[in-house]
Amino acid sequence: QLQLQESGPGLVKPSETLSLTCTVSGGSISSSSYYWGWIRQPPGKGLEWIGSIYYSGSTYYNPSLKSRVTISVDTSKNQFSLKLSSVTAADTAVYYCARGDWDYCSGGSCYSRWFDPWGQGTLVTVSS
Amino acid sequence: SYELTQPPSVSVSPGQTARITCSGDALPKQYAYWYQQKPGQAPVLVIYKDSERPSGIPERFSGSSSGTTVTLTISGVQAEDEADYYCQSADSSGTYLWVFGGGTKLTVL
């Protein structure tokens, strides 16, 4: 059974870089054609996709965060990581990692993607 | 940007049927997915590809699609179904690979 676990500092100062790691167990991060993604949820608010990395190494970012986000993979540790630079209080949120799966759209004209399973999430607070 | 629109809240009595809608321009082309999130927990996938149910999800959860609207239906609602529900899909241009709706709070009266 695949499991994901987020780790990293729970407190980050404004203007600094938020760094989180997701450790994958129960399967290899590089063995199949999956995405590995990050999603966040500000307190009391909804879910926001941050970005994802494909098993081949290609990265895909939410255009609204693209200038500040870097996602990378360390296959030797079966981990993938998130870096979000120049953080402000608006970046305070629970950060989730998740495996992304995909299939063709009906009619085969595009790709359809979803997240399953998810890690338990980790709260990151941006404050001085 | 691309948006998926959900009602903020839905309320039903135990045993009744709850329907939660999600609207988006790309939904005729893109599949929709539904996640259940209980307080303090991570989201759990309950419907994928509009109407498929993952293993372990009760049969009372079902999904349907019609034009630009998809619907999550929970038949015979139980107290344990009280949660936030999020739809998820993608835009038609390939720019936003994952987009979430704003979420719907399901209250079991």
Boltz contact constraints between the chains, C-beta under 6 A:
constraints:
  - contact:
      token1: [A, 46]
      token2: [B, 102]
      max_distance: 6.0
  - contact:
      token1: [A, 46]
      token2: [B, 103]
      max_distance: 6.0
  - contact:
      token1: [A, 47]
      token2: [B, 86]
      max_distance: 6.0
  - contact:
      token1: [A, 47]
      token2: [B, 100]
      max_distance: 6.0
  - contact:
      token1: [A, 49]
      token2: [B, 98]
      max_distance: 6.0
  - contact:
      token1: [A, 60]
      token2: [B, 97]
      max_distance: 6.0
  - contact:
      token1: [A, 96]
      token2: [B, 42]
      max_distance: 6.0
  - contact:
      token1: [A, 112]
      token2: [B, 30]
      max_distance: 6.0
  - contact:
      token1: [A, 112]
      token2: [B, 31]
      max_distance: 6.0
  - contact:
      token1: [A, 113]
      token2: [B, 97]
      max_distance: 6.0
  - contact:
      token1: [A, 114]
      token2: [B, 33]
      max_distance: 6.0
  - contact:
      token1: [A, 114]
      token2: [B, 48]
      max_distance: 6.0
  - contact:
      token1: [A, 116]
      token2: [B, 45]
      max_distance: 6.0
  - contact:
      token1: [A, 118]
      token2: [B, 42]
      max_distance: 6.0
  - contact:
      token1: [A, 118]
      token2: [B, 43]
      max_distance: 6.0
  - contact:
      token1: [A, 120]
      token2: [B, 42]
      max_distance: 6.0
  - contact:
      token1: [A, 121]
      token2: [B, 42]
      max_distance: 6.0
